[in-house]
Amino acid sequence: LTTDRKLRLAERLPMLEQVTFQARLGSYRAKSLRMRRLAGWLAQQWGLGEGERAAAEQAAELAKCDLTTDLVKEFPELQGIMGGHYARAEGVSEAVAQAIADQYAWEIPPRSVVGAAVSLADKFDTIAGMFAIGEIPSGSADPFGLRRQGNGIVRTLIERKLKLSLGAALQQALAGYAEIGLRELPAATGEFFKERLSFYLRDSAGL
């Protein structure tokens, strides 16, 4: 813990260049920049003020930095949780620390709208990238946990009462991959979200 704290999270950003997100989709550093742009866009869609938008962008960019810490390398289940603790110890705003800690929220939505922007930026980025390269869940096969991520998006939007065009959000996420030549999502993307919504309404809302 003491060793990890010798570097601030922001000082770890260059180290993310050496951590692969997905072989065809690049590093976690590239992902953190896409997340920052997307979180800012989401904050704008929800009418958040300048301060909250800045917090969402900062948290999104720092969200994956704890992947480079010794503690998270040894205990991967602490991803995000430790990032939130490290951020708080560094004196960043509580909104940023909380958003980092809540980025992997699945069963319950993030505690704040700032956290929702960060969490959904992560999930939309992953889904858009994976679908664009043809990594689409099929049958029981879902090696990247995309269904779970889709469930997290639907749950957050419904339970936090946040309005959003899924199509627009996916296009914004896809735009982040333009520099590596990904510019189109398969038709299956829309069907995927219809299934995730149906799953939520049936299994979580009891409808």
Secondary structure as UniProt FT lines:
FT   TURN            2..3
FT   HELIX           4..6
FT   HELIX           9..18
FT   STRAND          20..22
FT   TURN            23..25
FT   STRAND          26..27
FT   HELIX           28..45
FT   TURN            46..47
FT   HELIX           50..62
FT   TURN            63..64
FT   HELIX           65..68
FT   HELIX           70..74
FT   HELIX           76..78
FT   TURN            79..80
FT   HELIX           81..90
FT   HELIX           94..101
FT   TURN            102..104
FT   HELIX           113..132
FT   TURN            133..134
FT   TURN            139..140
FT   TURN            143..144
FT   HELIX           146..159
FT   TURN            160..161
FT   HELIX           166..175
FT   TURN            176..177
FT   HELIX           178..180
FT   HELIX           188..199
FT   HELIX           200..204
//
